Amino acid sequence: MTLWSGRFASSMDAALWDLSESYSFDHVLYAHDIAGSIAHVRGLVEAGLMSAADGELLVATLERIKTEFESGEFMRSAGDEDVHMAIERRAIELAGDVGARIHTARSRNDQVATTLRLFTRDAVTEIATVGLELVDALVEVGRTHPTACLPGYTHLQRAQPVLLSHHLNAHAWSLLRDVDRLLASRQRMNVSPLGAGALAGTSLPIDPSFTSALLGFDEPFANSMDAVSDRDFVAEALFDIALMGIHLSRMGEELVLWTTTEFGFARLGDDFTTGSSMLPQKKNSDVAELARGKSGRLVGNLTGLLVTLKGLPLSYNRDLQEDKEPLFDSVRQVLLVLKAMTGAYRSISFDEAVAASAAQDPFLVAIDIAESLVEEGVPFRQAHEAVGRLVGRSVASSTDFADVVAGDPQFARFSHLFATGTALARRRSPGASGPVASEAQFERLDSVRRSLIARL
């Protein structure tokens, strides 16, 4: 039996049933659907559309159904097209005619929209929380190696020396923006669609403000057609997750490079690496590669939903059933990656000597010579050209850049800039990569982190 069989002379064909059914994936919404249904029942009682006794019986019935789901006792019936129908069917089995009142003044359209908003609200909160744990791990690694340095790169070419903590904090800042976006999206989605009905509301005297408050929404919908057809909140969540996935992919790419023999900057713990089925010597940074690989999946889920939404007429269309699987998948995948990457960073061993050696590349001092000339009054472009010619001589003659500078009467006075740590220490402007600016950056990052925690 379907929820709409009265109008039809024959049952749904098996092929259409296979295409239509969604219980196989939307059953994960059971807790949120039951929460929405309990609020709806209480709203019916408040509106005088259900007796208090019937309301309490239905609430107790719904709570029992939730327990059945949680214990694994709940059994799907052959006619349960989706989780919403399954819960209503079970409520009628347990409460009889009282259970049949549960759908009064409600459509599956506003029911599904409410359930999905509740799920998405909880999901983005969990992702934000786990994202902040990865931020903590990055900060911990930096604090564990307070003086460690490595080359900073542009175009994957050595550019300037930076503290390891500065480098890791760059990733932390991107994650903090991700968390901020998730929480901002959560605020926008925190509008209740319950009471919108199929698309035009209802003639029955319900109060959407009452159920909105019960469910912790900031406010009820303003327009019933928009309420049942809007999936902006899913698209926003998928965008936020996709961008977070891209940031995680960049981090993964970096760990892949750092843990190669060619770089040798770091090693991941055995518990966050894998071996080779053929080559006994291999230790592979699979966690980082999977973080990199999952980003394409997250972007695909976003673009798939956007194409689904494009051109849909108002109001509800069955196309919107396609909003759930990409959302469920993206939520699951990004949580897996966040947790694995948090563990990977906490397992990392950083080879300070190897990284410091790379950071002492003499060419990384070129900008310091140019800036020293600027301090003497030389226009920067002229200083850049002069130092560039020194670099050219070093490359052409295969002579160490420090020796070229020391052997040139016009530039020998800058030889002290090649001393270990000097170039790094000179990076002292606000927000820069040197030790002087480091603590202020930690304090600022922690302040933003704490403000985001307060919003969770």
C-alpha positions, 0 to 999 in steps of 0.5 A: 500500500502506498500513501496515495493509492486511493486515486489509482486502479492498479499498483506501481509497476516493479520497474517504477518501484525499483526506480522510485524507492529510496528506503535503501539509502534514506533510512539513515534519516530515521532519527531526524524524521522521527524528531520532525514527526514528534514536533508535528504531533505536538503541533497538532495537539497545540492546534486542537487537531489531536487530543492530548491523549492521542498526542502522547500515544503517538509520541510514545509510539514514535519513540518506540520506533526510534528504539527499534531502528537503533537496536536493529529490530525495525523491519522494512515492509515490502511496501515501504517506499522510503523511510518516511512511509516506513515510519508512518506504516509502523506507527499505524501498526502500533497505534491503529487509527491514532497512528493514521492521524500522524500525517494530518496537515502535512505532506511528504514534501514539507516532511522530507524538507524538514527531515533533510534540513535537520540531518544537514544541520547536524552533519555540518556541525559534526564536520565543523567539529572534526575539522577543528580537531585537524586544526588542533593536530596541525598546531600540535605538530608546529608546537612540537617543532618550534624551530624547525624550518623548510623551504617555502615553495612557489611553482614547486620551486624553492622560494624562501625559508619558512618555519614548519609551524608557519607552513602548517598554520597556513593549512589551519587557516584554510580549515578555519575558513571551511569551518566558518563557511559550514557554520554560516551555511548552518545558520542560513539553513536553520529555517523550518519548512514544516507546515508548508504542506505539499506546496500551498500550506493548509486550511487547518489551523496549524502554527508553523512557528510552534513546531519551528521552535520545538525543532530548534530552527531560528524561524519558520518558512516565509513562502510555502512553495519555496519551503518545499522546493528549496535545496540551496542548503544542500548545495551550500553544504556540498560546496563547503564540503567540496572546498574543504576536500580541496584543501585536504587534497592539497595537504595530502599532496604535500604529505606525499611529497614530504614523505618521498625519499627525494624530499625526505622531510617527514615520515608518517607512522606505520599505523597511517601507511601501507606496504606493497603487495610485491615490493617489501621495502615500500612504505606508502602514504596512502592516507594522503593519496586517498585524501587527494583522491576523494576531492574529485568525488566531493566536487562531483557530488556538488556538480551533480546536484547543481545540474539536477537543480538547474531548470526545475519548475516550482515547486516540488519535483521528484528530481529532488530525491537525487539530493540525498545520496550525494549529500550522504556520500560527501558527509561520510567521505569528508569525515573519513578523510578529516579523521584519517588526516588528523591521525596522520599528522599526529603520527608524523615524524619530521626530519628537522635536519633534512628540511633545514638543509633544504631551507639553507639553499643559498639561492633563498638568500637572493631576496634578502640581498635585494631588500638590503639594497633597498634599505640602502636606497636602491630602487627595488627593480634595480636591486632585483636586476643586480641580484638576478645577474649574480644568480645568473653568474652562479648558475652559469659557472656552477659556483655556489651562490654564496661564493659568488656573492663573497667574491664580488667587491660590490656585494661581499658585504652581504655575505653575513646573510648566508649564515644559518637562520639569518634569512628566516629571522629576517621574515619579521613583518606581521603575518610573516614566516619568521620567529618574531611573527610566529607567536602573534600568529598562534595567538590570532589563530587560537582566537579565531578557533575559540570563536568558532568553537563558541558557535558550534 
